[in-house]
Amino acid sequence: MIRPAAPADHAAIHAVVAAAFGQAEEAQLVEALRADGDALLELVAADDGAVVGHILFSPLVTDNGRRLAALAPLSVEPGRQKTGLGTALMEEGHRRLAAAGIEAVILLGHPAYYPRVGYSADLAKVVTSPFNGPGFMALELAPGALSQPLGITYARAFGL
């Protein structure tokens, strides 16, 4: 079951994120984004009440007035990876963001994983960002959202 994250989930989210990445840095990013009020959308995948997956989207400031979000991080408990939970979390997140008026999502991730749900490095080439390369990808939630060049600024927790 995918649902919004609740404060009671925070310790379990920390554990899942740290286990998925093999370090605490991404879990600390989640906590910093929350503390700064920059958790635009945070969802968990739960199985029998236990958190087994997590996704967080934060707002991006754009220089052209577009409403964009950053996806970071996406985490699935190591024993549950490759079962479709990550894809399900992304798809539900995209649906909710689109309904809220978010026009596109940007991420820095594995170039072989994220294209399965429509992310594209080519689409991200119009975005001026501290990141670039094949792992810097974008997904339009509203057609044409990334048809013109734009600059973005990440939430403070990213330390950019």
C-alpha positions as CSV (number, residue, x, y, z in Angstrom):
1,M,0.0,0.0,0.0
2,I,1.3,3.4,-0.9
3,R,0.3,6.3,1.3
4,P,1.5,9.7,2.5
5,A,4.3,9.5,5.1
6,A,3.4,10.3,8.7
7,P,5.5,11.6,11.6
8,A,5.2,8.1,13.1
9,D,7.0,6.7,10.0
10,H,10.1,8.9,10.3
11,A,12.4,6.4,12.2
12,A,11.4,3.5,9.8
13,I,12.0,5.8,6.8
14,H,15.4,6.7,8.1
15,A,16.2,3.0,8.4
16,V,14.9,2.1,4.9
17,V,16.7,5.0,3.2
18,A,20.0,4.3,5.0
19,A,19.8,0.5,4.2
20,A,18.9,1.2,0.6
21,F,21.9,3.4,0.1
22,G,24.3,1.6,2.4
23,Q,24.9,4.9,4.3
24,A,23.1,7.6,6.3
25,E,23.7,10.6,4.0
26,E,20.5,10.3,2.0
27,A,18.5,9.6,5.2
28,Q,19.9,12.8,6.6
29,L,18.9,14.7,3.4
30,V,15.3,13.5,4.0
31,E,15.4,14.8,7.6
32,A,16.9,18.1,6.5
33,L,14.3,18.6,3.7
34,R,11.6,17.9,6.3
35,A,13.1,20.3,8.9
36,D,13.3,23.1,6.3
37,G,9.7,22.6,5.2
38,D,10.8,21.4,1.8
39,A,9.1,18.0,1.7
40,L,6.7,18.8,-1.1
41,L,5.4,15.2,-1.3
42,E,6.6,12.3,0.8
43,L,5.1,8.8,0.3
44,V,5.8,5.4,1.8
45,A,5.2,1.9,0.6
46,A,3.9,-0.2,3.6
47,D,3.5,-3.9,3.9
48,D,1.5,-5.1,6.9
49,G,2.1,-1.7,8.4
50,A,5.9,-1.8,8.0
51,V,7.6,0.8,5.8
52,V,9.4,-1.0,3.0
53,G,9.8,1.9,0.5
54,H,10.0,5.7,0.5
55,I,10.0,8.6,-2.0
56,L,10.5,12.3,-1.4
57,F,9.9,15.2,-3.8
58,S,11.0,18.7,-3.0
59,P,10.2,22.0,-4.7
60,L,12.5,23.6,-7.3
61,V,12.7,27.3,-7.8
62,T,12.7,28.1,-11.5
63,D,13.7,31.3,-13.3
64,N,10.7,31.1,-15.6
65,G,7.8,30.5,-13.2
66,R,7.3,26.8,-14.0
67,R,6.3,24.6,-11.1
68,L,8.9,21.8,-10.9
69,A,10.0,19.2,-8.2
70,A,13.1,17.3,-7.5
71,L,12.9,13.6,-6.8
72,A,15.4,12.6,-4.1
73,P,15.7,10.1,-2.7
74,L,13.8,7.0,-3.8
75,S,14.5,4.1,-1.5
76,V,13.3,0.5,-1.2
77,E,14.3,-1.9,1.5
78,P,17.2,-4.0,0.0
79,G,15.3,-7.3,0.3
80,R,12.3,-5.7,-1.6
81,Q,14.2,-4.2,-4.5
82,K,13.4,-5.3,-8.0
83,T,9.8,-6.0,-7.1
84,G,8.2,-2.9,-8.7
85,L,7.9,-0.9,-5.4
86,G,10.2,1.9,-6.7
87,T,8.2,2.2,-9.9
88,A,4.9,2.2,-8.0
89,L,6.2,4.9,-5.7
90,M,7.3,7.1,-8.6
91,E,4.1,6.6,-10.5
92,E,1.9,7.4,-7.5
93,G,4.1,10.4,-6.8
94,H,3.8,11.6,-10.4
95,R,0.1,11.3,-10.3
96,R,-0.2,13.3,-7.1
97,L,2.2,16.0,-8.2
98,A,0.4,16.4,-11.6
99,A,-2.9,16.8,-9.7
100,A,-1.2,19.5,-7.6
101,G,-0.1,21.5,-10.6
102,I,3.6,20.4,-10.7
103,E,4.7,20.5,-14.3
104,A,7.9,18.4,-14.3
105,V,10.2,16.4,-12.1
106,I,14.0,16.5,-12.2
107,L,16.4,13.9,-10.7
108,L,20.0,12.8,-10.6
109,G,19.9,9.0,-10.7
110,H,20.9,5.8,-12.3
111,P,20.6,6.2,-16.1
112,A,19.4,2.6,-16.7
113,Y,16.7,2.7,-14.0
114,Y,14.6,5.9,-14.3
115,P,13.9,5.9,-18.0
116,R,11.5,3.0,-17.4
117,V,9.0,5.5,-16.1
118,G,9.7,8.2,-18.7
119,Y,12.7,10.1,-17.3
120,S,15.0,11.4,-20.0
121,A,18.5,12.9,-20.0
122,D,17.7,14.6,-23.3
123,L,14.7,16.3,-21.8
124,A,16.9,17.6,-19.0
125,K,19.3,19.3,-21.4
126,V,17.2,22.5,-21.4
127,V,17.7,22.8,-17.6
128,T,20.6,24.8,-16.2
129,S,21.6,23.1,-13.0
130,P,24.7,22.2,-10.9
131,F,24.2,18.7,-12.4
132,N,24.5,17.3,-15.9
133,G,25.3,14.1,-17.7
134,P,23.4,10.9,-18.4
135,G,22.2,10.6,-14.7
136,F,20.6,14.1,-14.8
137,M,17.1,13.4,-16.1
138,A,13.7,15.0,-16.3
139,L,10.1,14.0,-16.8
140,E,7.3,16.3,-18.0
141,L,4.0,15.9,-16.1
142,A,2.5,18.7,-18.2
143,P,3.2,18.6,-22.0
144,G,5.7,21.3,-23.0
145,A,6.8,22.2,-19.5
146,L,10.4,21.7,-20.5
147,S,10.1,23.1,-24.1
148,Q,12.1,26.2,-23.2
149,P,15.5,26.6,-21.4
150,L,15.2,27.3,-17.7
151,G,17.4,27.5,-14.6
152,I,16.6,25.8,-11.3
153,T,17.6,26.2,-7.7
154,Y,17.4,23.2,-5.3
155,A,16.2,23.3,-1.7
156,R,18.8,24.5,0.8
157,A,19.3,20.9,2.2
158,F,21.0,19.8,-1.0
159,G,23.9,22.1,0.0
160,L,24.3,23.6,-3.5
